[in-house]
Amino acid sequence: MSQEQRRRMIEPAHAQLSILRQCHLVSISRSGFYRQPAKEAPQTLELMRQIDAQFLEAQWYGSRQMTRHLQRAGHAVGRKRVRRLMARMGLAPIYQRPRSTVPAPAHRLLPYLLRELAIEQPDQVWCVDITYVPMQRGFLYLVAVMDWATREVLAWRVSNTMEVEFCLAAVEEAMAHYGKPGIFNTDQGSQFNSPRFTGMLRAAGVLVSMDGRGRWMDNVFIERLWRSLKYECVYLHAFETGSELRTGLANWIGYYNGRRPHSALEGRTQDEAYAMATTEKLAA
C-alpha cells in the first residue's frame, strides 16, 4: 500500500484515536501526514519541463551543460538552480565520475547480471525505473515495471514523492498478476537499493541486478519507453490534475501494450508477444 493510500486512511476527527496514534498504526510519520507538496511557480515548472525534454535528447548533460543549454534558449538561470532542479527531478548524467568514495557495506551496490545474457523469454528479466512527469500546474513521478524480452508494461504507479512505497506497490501489483521474474534489473537509485525493495525481491526468490553507475544503456528499453510516453502523451496534453494524468497514462499504456506493433517483436504488439511467449513456455 502506498504512502498516499495510508495517508487517506487517517481520520483527523476520529473520536478515539489521535492523529499520532493513527500515523503509528499505518506506519507513516506525523510529519509525513501533514506534509503537502510544495507549489512551484509557473516559470519554474516551465524550466523543469524544458530540462526534462532536453535530458531525453542528451542524457549525458550534467548541470553545467544543461545551464548552458537553458541560457542559450533565453533563460537567466544559474548552475546552482539547475543542479537543484535536476536533483529534484531525479536526473543524473550518464558520464562516469571518479570513484572517490566507497559505499559502506550496508549500502553496497549489487552486480549487473545481464551482461552477455541472452534474454529471450517473458519473465526471465523484469526492469523498473522512475521518471519525472511534468504537468500544467505541477509534476508527479511515475514508476513502471517492464518485461525485458517483450517490452510489456506490467504495472505502474504515480506519486508526488520519490519514496520507495509507490515502487513497492508497482512491483507487488506486477507479481500479483504475472508471477515473478528470474532476475529483476534496476538502476542504483536509493529506492531500489533500499533493504525494503531488495528484501521483498529476495524473499520471493528473485535475483536482483543493478546497472553500472551512469550506464543508462543497461536499462535501455525502459528509457525508450519514457521517451515515447512523454512525446506521444505527456508533452501533448499538459495534464492539469493527478486524476487526468492517471487517466491519460492508462490510455496511452493500454495503447502501447495492446495496439502498437513493435518491429523487434516481428510486428506483434507487446500483449501479443507476451501472451504467445508465455503460452509457448507453459507448453514446453
Phi, psi and omega per residue, in radians:
M1 nan 2.316 -3.088
S2 -1.271 2.848 3.112
Q3 -1.100 -0.666 3.135
E4 -1.109 -0.692 3.090
Q5 -1.118 -0.701 3.118
R6 -1.203 -0.595 3.076
R7 -1.079 -0.670 -3.114
R8 -1.232 -0.292 3.116
M9 -1.332 -0.316 -3.086
I10 -1.388 2.312 3.136
E11 -1.926 1.811 -3.102
P12 -1.008 -0.526 -3.086
A13 -1.696 0.316 -3.115
H14 -1.037 2.341 -3.037
A15 -1.278 -0.438 -3.020
Q16 -2.023 -0.484 -3.069
L17 -1.946 2.245 3.074
S18 -1.251 2.851 3.091
I19 -1.059 -0.696 3.133
L20 -1.061 -0.765 3.129
R21 -1.154 -0.717 3.120
Q22 -1.134 -0.686 3.091
C23 -1.053 -0.724 3.114
H24 -1.107 -0.713 -3.091
L25 -1.178 -0.566 -3.126
V26 -1.762 0.140 3.006
S27 1.112 0.805 2.931
I28 -2.321 2.731 3.131
S29 -1.336 2.775 3.109
R30 -1.113 -0.674 3.112
S31 -1.131 -0.596 3.096
G32 -1.128 -0.556 3.107
F33 -1.225 -0.739 -3.061
Y34 -1.430 -0.336 -3.035
R35 -1.167 2.348 3.058
Q36 -2.074 2.502 3.123
P37 -1.061 2.378 -3.121
A38 -1.190 2.478 3.095
K39 -1.476 2.357 3.109
E40 -1.841 2.571 3.098
A41 -1.150 2.629 3.121
P42 -0.953 -0.650 3.140
Q43 -1.125 -0.662 3.123
T44 -1.205 -0.709 3.108
L45 -1.086 -0.689 3.106
E46 -1.161 -0.676 3.097
L47 -1.094 -0.741 3.123
M48 -1.156 -0.637 3.111
R49 -1.121 -0.714 3.139
Q50 -1.219 -0.627 3.053
I51 -1.076 -0.774 -3.126
D52 -1.089 -0.789 -3.122
A53 -1.124 -0.735 -3.141
Q54 -1.200 -0.601 -3.137
F55 -1.185 -0.535 3.037
L56 -1.081 -0.574 -3.116
E57 -1.477 -0.539 -3.039
A58 -2.465 1.469 -3.042
Q59 -1.327 -0.009 3.038
W60 -1.590 -0.017 -3.128
Y61 -1.236 2.098 2.942
G62 -1.577 -2.997 -3.083
S63 -1.133 -0.579 -3.128
R64 -1.156 -0.859 -3.133
Q65 -1.198 -0.641 3.121
M66 -1.143 -0.654 3.103
T67 -1.100 -0.773 3.105
R68 -1.062 -0.729 3.129
H69 -1.069 -0.791 -3.114
L70 -1.185 -0.684 3.113
Q71 -1.125 -0.689 3.099
R72 -1.148 -0.446 3.109
A73 -1.487 0.022 3.055
G74 1.782 0.145 -3.129
H75 -1.644 2.244 3.067
A76 -1.497 1.482 -3.030
V77 -2.348 2.509 3.128
G78 -1.736 2.893 -3.071
R79 -1.138 -0.647 -3.125
K80 -1.057 -0.722 3.138
R81 -1.185 -0.734 3.113
V82 -1.085 -0.738 3.116
R83 -1.063 -0.735 3.136
R84 -1.120 -0.756 -3.118
L85 -1.170 -0.719 3.125
M86 -1.114 -0.671 3.092
A87 -1.139 -0.710 3.120
R88 -1.142 -0.552 3.136
M89 -1.458 -0.131 3.133
G90 1.352 0.464 -3.097
L91 -1.737 2.241 3.085
A92 -2.355 2.317 -3.107
P93 -1.155 2.783 -3.027
I94 -1.536 -0.069 -3.104
Y95 -1.237 2.718 3.139
Q96 -1.407 2.329 3.026
R97 -1.701 2.701 3.055
P98 -1.040 2.460 -3.134
R99 -1.462 1.440 -3.059
S100 -1.592 -0.277 3.121
T101 -2.366 2.703 3.107
V102 -2.017 2.211 -3.119
P103 -1.030 2.591 3.066
A104 -1.127 2.679 -3.102
P105 -0.940 -0.594 -3.122
A106 -1.176 -0.324 -3.100
H107 -2.070 0.455 -3.089
R108 -1.120 2.334 -3.131
L109 -1.361 2.648 -3.077
L110 -1.584 2.730 -3.087
P111 -1.299 2.769 3.047
Y112 -1.518 2.097 -2.987
L113 -1.778 -0.009 -2.988
L114 -1.711 -0.100 -3.098
R115 -1.081 2.167 3.140
E116 1.114 0.298 3.074
L117 -1.591 2.216 3.081
A118 -1.378 1.991 -3.096
I119 -1.855 1.816 -2.979
E120 -2.216 -0.127 -3.048
Q121 -2.151 2.563 3.042
P122 -1.123 2.593 3.117
D123 1.205 0.098 3.021
Q124 -1.252 -0.779 3.105
V125 -2.451 2.278 2.931
W126 -1.923 2.756 3.053
C127 -2.382 2.855 -3.091
V128 -2.542 2.615 3.091
D129 -2.775 2.818 3.092
I130 -2.045 2.481 3.032
T131 -2.395 2.675 3.064
Y132 -1.399 2.372 -3.124
V133 -2.157 1.884 3.120
P134 -1.256 2.563 3.070
M135 -2.251 3.053 -3.092
Q136 -1.159 -0.622 -3.089
R137 -2.176 0.399 -3.130
G138 2.956 -2.656 3.103
F139 -2.819 2.776 3.040
L140 -2.342 3.037 3.059
Y141 -1.980 2.483 -3.132
L142 -2.090 2.305 3.012
V143 -2.045 2.475 3.121
A144 -2.397 2.527 3.052
V145 -1.908 2.247 -3.056
M146 -2.236 2.488 2.973
D147 -1.419 2.176 -2.995
W148 -1.127 -0.795 -3.016
A149 -1.188 -0.674 -3.047
T150 -1.874 -0.117 -3.100
R151 1.139 0.250 3.119
E152 -1.183 2.253 3.020
V153 -1.422 1.982 -3.012
L154 -1.525 -0.572 3.134
A155 -2.889 2.756 3.114
W156 -2.718 2.767 3.106
R157 -2.583 2.675 2.993
V158 -2.059 2.688 -3.109
S159 -2.680 2.747 3.060
N160 -1.604 0.048 3.031
T161 -2.365 2.887 3.098
M162 -1.754 0.497 3.106
E163 -1.254 2.858 -2.950
V164 -1.241 -0.345 -2.993
E165 -1.005 -0.789 -3.071
F166 -1.268 -0.425 3.033
C167 -1.193 -0.777 3.101
L168 -1.051 -0.738 -3.114
A169 -1.093 -0.709 3.137
A170 -1.142 -0.769 -3.137
V171 -1.160 -0.723 3.112
E172 -1.057 -0.708 3.119
E173 -1.141 -0.762 3.140
A174 -1.068 -0.759 -3.114
M175 -1.234 -0.554 3.108
A176 -1.172 -0.578 -3.088
H177 -1.632 -0.525 -2.989
Y178 -2.138 0.080 -3.096
G179 1.546 -2.365 -3.138
K180 -2.519 2.676 3.116
P181 -1.526 2.936 3.014
G182 -1.336 -0.697 3.140
I183 -2.291 2.459 3.076
F184 -2.068 2.062 -3.079
N185 -1.803 2.350 3.136
T186 -2.367 3.038 2.934
D187 -1.598 -2.958 -3.054
Q188 -1.603 0.332 3.135
G189 -1.043 2.612 -3.093
S190 -1.080 -0.531 3.115
Q191 -1.088 -0.775 -3.034
F192 -1.425 -0.351 3.106
N193 -1.662 0.064 -3.126
S194 -1.299 2.618 3.116
P195 -1.010 -0.555 -3.130
R196 -1.164 -0.726 -3.098
F197 -1.275 -0.938 -3.118
T198 -1.152 -0.582 3.128
G199 -1.141 -0.677 3.112
M200 -1.084 -0.757 -3.128
L201 -1.196 -0.754 -3.138
R202 -1.132 -0.631 3.108
A203 -1.112 -0.476 3.121
A204 -1.545 0.016 3.133
G205 1.398 0.444 -3.100
V206 -1.777 2.341 3.041
L207 -1.340 2.449 -3.118
V208 -1.899 2.191 3.108
S209 -1.986 2.505 -3.088
M210 -2.294 2.308 3.140
D211 -1.005 2.659 2.949
G212 -1.159 2.662 -3.110
R213 -1.039 2.225 3.094
G214 1.306 0.181 -3.061
R215 -1.861 1.436 -3.136
W216 -1.151 -0.412 3.136
M217 -1.143 -0.361 3.096
D218 -1.142 -0.355 3.137
N219 -2.215 0.732 -2.880
V220 -1.106 -0.610 -3.033
F221 -1.185 -0.672 3.135
I222 -1.320 -0.470 3.025
E223 -1.138 -0.664 3.081
R224 -1.171 -0.602 3.075
L225 -1.041 -0.809 -3.123
W226 -1.049 -0.730 -3.130
R227 -1.060 -0.851 -3.134
S228 -1.115 -0.784 -3.092
L229 -1.073 -0.737 -3.081
K230 -1.261 -0.755 -3.112
Y231 -1.268 -0.569 -3.050
E232 -1.663 -0.225 -3.076
C233 -2.325 -1.126 -2.961
V234 -1.120 -0.899 -3.079
Y235 -1.198 -0.460 -3.094
L236 -1.335 -0.547 -2.952
H237 -1.829 -0.412 3.134
A238 0.833 1.098 -3.082
F239 -1.040 2.497 -3.098
E240 -1.606 -0.674 -3.038
T241 -2.145 2.849 3.095
G242 -1.092 -0.643 -3.140
S243 -1.183 -0.665 3.083
E244 -1.131 -0.721 3.126
L245 -1.089 -0.800 -3.126
R246 -1.067 -0.713 3.113
T247 -1.126 -0.771 3.131
G248 -1.110 -0.740 3.114
L249 -1.136 -0.722 3.139
A250 -1.075 -0.738 3.134
N251 -1.140 -0.770 -3.093
W252 -1.214 -0.740 3.136
I253 -1.155 -0.620 3.038
G254 -1.081 -0.717 3.064
Y255 -1.139 -0.783 -3.111
Y256 -1.058 -0.779 -3.128
N257 -1.279 -0.708 -2.904
G258 -1.889 -0.292 -3.023
R259 -2.328 0.187 -3.083
R260 -2.032 1.757 3.126
P261 -1.091 2.570 -3.080
H262 -2.156 2.216 -3.085
S263 -1.086 -0.623 -3.139
A264 -1.220 -0.248 3.125
L265 -1.855 0.426 3.120
E266 1.040 0.690 3.076
G267 1.426 0.039 3.110
R268 -1.516 2.772 3.001
T269 -1.398 2.932 3.106
Q270 -1.073 -0.746 3.107
D271 -1.016 -0.798 -3.110
E272 -1.146 -0.753 -3.127
A273 -1.145 -0.734 -3.131
Y274 -1.151 -0.805 -3.121
A275 -1.128 -0.742 -3.122
M276 -1.144 -0.812 -3.117
A277 -1.164 -0.624 3.122
T278 -1.165 -0.731 3.110
T279 -1.088 -0.747 3.130
E280 -1.135 -0.643 -3.141
K281 -1.162 -0.707 3.135
L282 -1.202 -0.584 -3.119
A283 -1.335 -0.371 -3.088
A284 -1.229 nan nan
